[in-house]
Amino acid sequence: MGIVTYFTRSFFIVFLNGEVLPPFIKRWLGFVPVAVLTAIIAPIIIAPGGKLHLTYDSPYLIAGVFTAVLAAVSKNLIVTVIGGIVFIVLVKFLLG
């Protein structure tokens, strides 16, 4: 497992050292962090505990929607993270 991790992280450094990447690859690589974070966060929001829970009383779904709107409006990472944390704490406190 360590070898695979090392290879995937060092590939671009070793094989593309000094090479200029085409613009479409640079653009594509810009979407990787968003895709990875979405893959991590989406299951937590829509299926907490491993069971699909898409109802109006789901604290994770409510906080996820709020945080997505807050991120779109504020365009500020710190505001989004702190606002999402505060909101999930409030929602969990109010909904039990």
DRENDO-1510 file (C-alpha; in Angstrom, 1 decimal, always signed):
<recs>
REC; n; res; u; v; w
REC; 1; MET; +0.0; +0.0; +0.0 .
REC; 2; GLY; +2.9; +2.4; +0.8 .
REC; 3; ILE; +4.5; +1.7; -2.6 .
REC; 4; VAL; +1.2; +2.6; -4.4 .
REC; 5; THR; +0.8; +5.8; -2.4 .
REC; 6; TYR; +4.4; +6.8; -3.0 .
REC; 7; PHE; +4.1; +6.1; -6.7 .
REC; 8; THR; +0.9; +8.1; -7.2 .
REC; 9; ARG; +2.3; +11.1; -5.3 .
REC; 10; SER; +5.8; +11.0; -6.9 .
REC; 11; PHE; +4.6; +10.3; -10.5 .
REC; 12; PHE; +4.3; +14.0; -11.6 .
REC; 13; ILE; +7.5; +15.0; -9.8 .
REC; 14; VAL; +9.6; +12.3; -11.3 .
REC; 15; PHE; +8.2; +11.9; -14.8 .
REC; 16; LEU; +7.1; +15.4; -15.6 .
REC; 17; ASN; +9.9; +17.3; -14.0 .
REC; 18; GLY; +10.3; +20.5; -16.1 .
REC; 19; GLU; +7.5; +19.6; -18.5 .
REC; 20; VAL; +4.6; +22.0; -19.1 .
REC; 21; LEU; +1.2; +20.5; -18.8 .
REC; 22; PRO; -1.4; +21.2; -21.4 .
REC; 23; PRO; -4.1; +23.7; -20.3 .
REC; 24; PHE; -6.9; +21.1; -20.4 .
REC; 25; ILE; -5.0; +18.9; -17.9 .
REC; 26; LYS; -4.3; +21.8; -15.6 .
REC; 27; ARG; -8.0; +22.7; -15.8 .
REC; 28; TRP; -8.9; +19.0; -15.1 .
REC; 29; LEU; -6.6; +18.8; -12.1 .
REC; 30; GLY; -8.2; +21.8; -10.6 .
REC; 31; PHE; -11.4; +19.8; -10.2 .
REC; 32; VAL; -9.7; +17.0; -8.3 .
REC; 33; PRO; -9.9; +18.5; -4.8 .
REC; 34; VAL; -13.6; +19.3; -5.2 .
REC; 35; ALA; -14.4; +15.8; -6.4 .
REC; 36; VAL; -12.5; +14.2; -3.6 .
REC; 37; LEU; -14.1; +16.3; -0.9 .
REC; 38; THR; -17.5; +15.7; -2.4 .
REC; 39; ALA; -16.9; +11.9; -2.4 .
REC; 40; ILE; -16.0; +12.1; +1.3 .
REC; 41; ILE; -18.7; +14.5; +2.4 .
REC; 42; ALA; -21.7; +13.4; +0.4 .
REC; 43; PRO; -22.2; +10.0; +2.0 .
REC; 44; ILE; -22.0; +11.6; +5.4 .
REC; 45; ILE; -24.8; +14.0; +4.5 .
REC; 46; ILE; -27.2; +11.7; +2.7 .
REC; 47; ALA; -26.5; +8.4; +4.5 .
REC; 48; PRO; -25.3; +9.0; +8.0 .
REC; 49; GLY; -24.7; +5.7; +9.7 .
REC; 50; GLY; -24.8; +3.9; +6.4 .
REC; 51; LYS; -28.6; +4.2; +5.8 .
REC; 52; LEU; -30.2; +6.6; +3.3 .
REC; 53; HIS; -31.8; +9.5; +5.3 .
REC; 54; LEU; -33.2; +12.1; +3.0 .
REC; 55; THR; -35.9; +13.6; +5.1 .
REC; 56; TYR; -36.6; +17.1; +6.3 .
REC; 57; ASP; -35.5; +16.3; +9.9 .
REC; 58; SER; -32.0; +15.0; +8.9 .
REC; 59; PRO; -29.6; +17.4; +10.7 .
REC; 60; TYR; -26.7; +16.4; +8.4 .
REC; 61; LEU; -28.8; +17.2; +5.3 .
REC; 62; ILE; -30.1; +20.5; +6.7 .
REC; 63; ALA; -26.6; +21.6; +7.7 .
REC; 64; GLY; -25.1; +20.4; +4.4 .
REC; 65; VAL; -27.6; +22.5; +2.4 .
REC; 66; PHE; -27.0; +25.5; +4.6 .
REC; 67; THR; -23.3; +25.2; +4.3 .
REC; 68; ALA; -23.4; +24.8; +0.5 .
REC; 69; VAL; -25.5; +28.0; +0.3 .
REC; 70; LEU; -23.2; +29.8; +2.7 .
REC; 71; ALA; -20.2; +28.8; +0.6 .
REC; 72; ALA; -21.8; +30.0; -2.6 .
REC; 73; VAL; -22.8; +33.3; -1.0 .
REC; 74; SER; -19.7; +34.1; +1.0 .
REC; 75; LYS; -17.0; +32.5; -1.2 .
REC; 76; ASN; -14.9; +32.4; +2.0 .
REC; 77; LEU; -13.5; +29.1; +3.3 .
REC; 78; ILE; -13.2; +30.2; +6.9 .
REC; 79; VAL; -16.7; +31.6; +7.0 .
REC; 80; THR; -18.1; +28.4; +5.4 .
REC; 81; VAL; -16.3; +26.1; +7.8 .
REC; 82; ILE; -17.1; +28.0; +11.0 .
REC; 83; GLY; -20.7; +28.6; +9.8 .
REC; 84; GLY; -21.2; +25.0; +8.9 .
REC; 85; ILE; -19.8; +23.8; +12.3 .
REC; 86; VAL; -22.0; +26.3; +14.3 .
REC; 87; PHE; -25.0; +25.4; +12.2 .
REC; 88; ILE; -24.7; +21.6; +12.7 .
REC; 89; VAL; -24.2; +22.1; +16.4 .
REC; 90; LEU; -27.4; +24.2; +16.6 .
REC; 91; VAL; -29.4; +21.9; +14.4 .
REC; 92; LYS; -28.4; +18.8; +16.4 .
REC; 93; PHE; -29.2; +20.6; +19.6 .
REC; 94; LEU; -32.6; +21.7; +18.4 .
REC; 95; LEU; -33.6; +18.4; +16.7 .
REC; 96; GLY; -32.1; +16.2; +19.3 .
</recs>
